[in-house]
């Protein structure tokens, strides 16, 4: 039987590969992108979201939940997405 942790890791790998593949279609080099700090942070955030779906505790999730309102992300997106 596959553990929840193994399922979460498989989901993370699949999702990360899907993102890199999609961006490669738009002429973004996946190898260069994967080395960037922003992409590494993205993968950690994606892991946090996936872990939550499998009810796996994630320290980053706990830390970020305290800062969500301070980031004001929804307002920032509304101001930049057309």
Backbone as ProteinMPNN parsed JSONL, in Angstrom:
{"seq_chain_A": "XXXXXXXXXXXXXXXXXXXXXXXXXXXXXXXXXXXXXXXXXXXXXXXXXXXXXXXXXXXXXXXXXXXXXXXXXXXXXXXXXX", "coords_chain_A": {"N_chain_A": [[0.835, -1.187, 0.0], [0.528, 2.212, -0.823], [1.918, 4.913, 0.886], [0.603, 7.977, 2.315], [2.513, 9.969, 2.221], [4.173, 9.1, 0.14], [2.364, 9.259, -1.982], [1.958, 12.01, -2.02], [4.512, 12.936, -2.692], [4.788, 11.831, -5.246], [2.718, 13.195, -6.538], [3.714, 15.8, -6.34], [6.063, 15.637, -7.903], [4.922, 14.988, -10.402], [3.32, 17.277, -10.853], [5.234, 19.313, -10.86], [6.823, 18.566, -13.051], [4.888, 18.848, -15.034], [4.438, 21.61, -15.035], [6.983, 22.552, -15.805], [7.136, 21.394, -18.357], [4.985, 22.649, -19.648], [5.862, 25.315, -19.628], [8.146, 25.054, -21.146], [7.087, 24.744, -23.661], [6.627, 27.312, -24.287], [9.032, 28.335, -24.921], [10.733, 28.561, -22.706], [13.538, 27.672, -20.972], [13.652, 24.713, -19.273], [15.668, 23.629, -17.629], [17.278, 25.797, -16.901], [15.353, 27.345, -15.617], [14.636, 25.7, -13.46], [16.791, 25.995, -11.794], [16.589, 28.485, -10.702], [16.001, 30.64, -7.902], [13.396, 31.541, -7.441], [11.815, 29.595, -8.661], [12.426, 27.373, -7.124], [11.343, 28.165, -4.697], [8.684, 28.249, -5.493], [8.23, 25.491, -5.899], [8.419, 24.564, -3.277], [6.2, 25.866, -2.184], [4.188, 24.674, -3.702], [4.471, 22.052, -2.798], [3.603, 22.428, -0.197], [0.873, 22.965, -0.613], [0.029, 20.544, -1.767], [0.676, 18.727, 0.283], [-1.193, 19.555, 2.188], [-3.539, 18.643, 1.017], [-3.326, 15.942, 1.417], [-3.43, 15.797, 4.081], [-1.011, 16.074, 5.467], [1.209, 17.217, 7.803], [2.883, 20.346, 7.491], [5.535, 22.344, 7.974], [6.16, 24.78, 6.74], [3.691, 25.597, 5.783], [2.327, 26.173, 8.132], [3.852, 28.343, 9.041], [3.497, 30.218, 6.95], [0.754, 30.647, 6.947], [0.329, 32.444, 8.943], [1.2, 34.8, 7.848], [-0.282, 35.419, 5.623], [-2.346, 37.418, 5.37], [-0.79, 39.691, 5.658], [0.731, 39.7, 3.334], [-1.106, 40.39, 1.388], [-1.929, 39.288, -1.043], [-4.113, 38.732, -2.814], [-5.115, 41.276, -3.431], [-2.881, 42.398, -4.687], [-2.695, 40.795, -6.974], [-5.089, 41.429, -8.291], [-4.49, 43.964, -9.029], [-2.498, 43.665, -10.916], [-3.063, 41.744, -12.856], [-4.533, 41.585, -16.015]], "CA_chain_A": [[0.0, 0.0, 0.0], [1.313, 3.432, -0.932], [1.645, 5.831, 1.99], [0.187, 9.326, 1.933], [3.73, 10.719, 1.893], [4.6, 8.689, -1.198], [1.406, 9.831, -2.924], [2.218, 13.451, -2.085], [5.756, 13.133, -3.441], [4.484, 11.534, -6.649], [1.918, 14.317, -7.041], [4.616, 16.952, -6.47], [6.919, 15.405, -9.078], [4.079, 15.094, -11.6], [2.904, 18.672, -11.033], [6.42, 20.096, -11.214], [7.162, 18.222, -14.432], [3.859, 19.416, -15.903], [4.707, 23.044, -15.133], [8.185, 22.732, -16.62], [6.79, 21.033, -19.733], [4.139, 23.712, -20.192], [6.682, 26.499, -19.856], [9.066, 24.752, -22.238], [6.345, 24.994, -24.9], [6.689, 28.755, -24.521], [10.45, 28.646, -25.129], [11.44, 28.783, -21.444], [14.428, 26.544, -20.732], [13.304, 24.132, -17.978], [16.853, 23.415, -16.797], [17.649, 27.09, -16.328], [14.284, 27.752, -14.704], [14.685, 24.867, -12.257], [17.892, 26.456, -10.95], [16.288, 29.807, -10.151], [15.47, 30.653, -6.534], [11.947, 31.708, -7.488], [11.19, 28.307, -8.983], [12.604, 26.518, -5.95], [10.324, 28.603, -3.731], [7.416, 27.777, -6.051], [8.103, 24.054, -5.64], [8.123, 24.412, -1.849], [4.811, 26.276, -1.984], [3.373, 23.622, -4.289], [4.521, 20.932, -1.854], [2.758, 22.803, 0.926], [-0.511, 22.798, -1.046], [-0.21, 19.11, -1.942], [0.679, 18.122, 1.617], [-2.47, 19.874, 2.832], [-4.571, 17.775, 0.442], [-3.142, 14.609, 1.982], [-3.411, 15.975, 5.548], [0.357, 15.892, 5.945], [1.679, 18.476, 8.408], [3.957, 21.001, 6.757], [5.987, 23.475, 8.776], [6.063, 25.994, 5.939], [2.285, 25.98, 5.756], [2.016, 26.788, 9.415], [4.508, 29.649, 9.092], [2.918, 31.137, 5.981], [-0.633, 30.987, 7.262], [0.359, 33.613, 9.816], [1.588, 35.975, 7.081], [-1.103, 35.558, 4.417], [-2.996, 38.725, 5.327], [0.236, 40.718, 5.499], [1.176, 39.714, 1.943], [-2.155, 41.044, 0.616], [-1.72, 38.738, -2.383], [-5.28, 38.865, -3.679], [-5.17, 42.657, -3.893], [-1.773, 42.591, -5.618], [-3.037, 40.114, -8.229], [-6.129, 42.206, -8.936], [-3.879, 45.173, -9.573], [-1.504, 43.396, -11.958], [-3.579, 40.855, -13.914], [-5.49, 42.326, -16.852]], "C_chain_A": [[0.884, 1.255, 0.0], [0.915, 4.378, 0.201], [1.215, 7.191, 1.448], [1.398, 10.17, 1.541], [4.218, 10.371, 0.487], [3.669, 9.255, -2.269], [1.674, 11.323, -3.112], [3.477, 13.738, -2.891], [5.528, 12.879, -4.932], [3.687, 12.677, -7.274], [2.787, 15.547, -7.26], [5.502, 16.815, -7.705], [6.11, 15.573, -10.362], [3.704, 16.547, -11.885], [4.083, 19.535, -11.469], [6.831, 19.824, -12.656], [6.157, 18.826, -15.402], [4.088, 20.916, -16.097], [5.914, 23.29, -16.034], [7.911, 22.427, -18.092], [5.953, 22.13, -20.385], [4.956, 24.961, -20.509], [7.679, 26.288, -20.989], [8.389, 24.983, -23.595], [6.364, 26.468, -25.276], [8.133, 29.245, -24.563], [11.189, 29.052, -23.856], [12.24, 27.516, -21.143], [14.154, 25.959, -19.344], [14.506, 23.923, -17.055], [17.302, 24.707, -16.137], [16.617, 27.536, -15.3], [14.368, 26.989, -13.385], [15.789, 25.296, -11.297], [17.607, 27.798, -10.268], [15.645, 29.704, -8.767], [13.949, 30.747, -6.529], [11.237, 30.387, -7.777], [11.312, 27.343, -7.805], [11.597, 26.877, -4.867], [8.95, 28.126, -4.187], [7.195, 26.293, -5.742], [7.792, 23.811, -4.163], [6.68, 24.811, -1.537], [3.85, 25.231, -2.549], [3.335, 22.403, -3.379], [3.619, 21.191, -0.664], [1.283, 22.569, 0.579], [-0.854, 21.313, -1.167], [-0.25, 18.407, -0.594], [-0.655, 18.36, 2.325], [-3.584, 18.97, 2.309], [-4.508, 16.351, 0.982], [-3.101, 14.642, 3.506], [-2.054, 15.658, 6.152], [0.806, 17.22, 6.549], [2.868, 19.03, 7.638], [4.316, 22.276, 7.509], [5.869, 24.796, 8.016], [4.628, 26.501, 5.904], [1.887, 26.702, 7.034], [2.624, 28.187, 9.517], [3.821, 30.654, 8.169], [1.483, 31.533, 6.311], [-0.71, 32.214, 8.162], [0.637, 34.899, 9.036], [0.67, 36.274, 5.892], [-1.723, 36.953, 4.308], [-1.989, 39.85, 5.11], [0.714, 40.826, 4.049], [0.18, 40.434, 1.041], [-2.09, 40.593, -0.844], [-2.911, 38.93, -3.307], [-5.391, 40.275, -4.238], [-4.074, 42.914, -4.932], [-2.085, 41.956, -6.969], [-4.081, 40.914, -8.977], [-5.554, 43.455, -9.601], [-2.938, 44.901, -10.745], [-2.017, 42.523, -13.089], [-4.659, 41.594, -14.688], [-6.467, 41.378, -17.502]], "O_chain_A": [[1.864, 1.334, 0.74], [-0.269, 4.613, 0.443], [1.435, 7.511, 0.28], [1.314, 10.992, 0.629], [4.628, 11.253, -0.267], [4.122, 9.679, -3.332], [1.622, 11.833, -4.231], [3.507, 14.678, -3.685], [6.019, 13.627, -5.776], [3.953, 13.078, -8.407], [2.62, 16.259, -8.25], [5.669, 17.77, -8.463], [6.562, 16.227, -11.302], [3.764, 16.993, -13.031], [3.944, 20.387, -12.346], [7.153, 20.753, -13.397], [6.537, 19.271, -16.485], [3.946, 21.428, -17.207], [5.867, 24.14, -16.924], [8.405, 23.131, -18.973], [6.187, 22.495, -21.537], [4.757, 25.589, -21.549], [8.018, 27.229, -21.708], [9.046, 25.373, -24.56], [6.146, 26.83, -26.432], [8.42, 30.408, -24.28], [12.163, 29.803, -23.917], [11.681, 26.422, -21.07], [14.394, 26.628, -18.339], [14.377, 24.028, -15.836], [17.663, 24.719, -14.96], [16.971, 28.046, -14.237], [14.191, 27.571, -12.315], [15.725, 24.988, -10.107], [18.325, 28.19, -9.348], [14.852, 28.802, -8.5], [13.288, 30.109, -5.711], [10.185, 30.101, -7.205], [10.386, 26.581, -7.529], [11.059, 25.996, -4.196], [8.148, 27.658, -3.379], [6.093, 25.893, -5.366], [6.984, 22.942, -3.837], [6.017, 24.169, -0.722], [2.819, 24.939, -1.943], [2.283, 21.787, -3.208], [2.948, 20.281, -0.176], [0.533, 22.032, 1.394], [-1.914, 20.881, -0.716], [-1.126, 17.574, -0.357], [-1.18, 17.463, 2.985], [-4.471, 18.575, 3.066], [-5.513, 15.641, 1.001], [-2.778, 13.642, 4.147], [-1.963, 15.049, 7.218], [0.783, 18.245, 5.867], [3.743, 18.287, 7.194], [3.488, 23.174, 7.658], [5.513, 25.818, 8.602], [4.388, 27.706, 5.987], [1.194, 27.719, 7.001], [1.983, 29.109, 10.021], [3.59, 31.8, 8.553], [1.052, 32.638, 5.984], [-1.704, 32.939, 8.144], [0.333, 35.986, 9.527], [0.844, 37.295, 5.227], [-1.628, 37.593, 3.261], [-2.296, 40.846, 4.456], [1.062, 41.913, 3.587], [0.574, 41.027, 0.037], [-2.183, 41.408, -1.762], [-2.729, 39.263, -4.479], [-5.73, 40.447, -5.409], [-4.318, 43.575, -5.942], [-1.763, 42.534, -8.007], [-3.974, 41.068, -10.194], [-6.075, 43.934, -10.608], [-2.614, 45.822, -11.494], [-1.457, 42.556, -14.185], [-5.583, 42.158, -14.102], [-7.348, 41.812, -18.244]]}, "name": "protein", "num_of_chains": 1, "seq": "XXXXXXXXXXXXXXXXXXXXXXXXXXXXXXXXXXXXXXXXXXXXXXXXXXXXXXXXXXXXXXXXXXXXXXXXXXXXXXXXXX"}
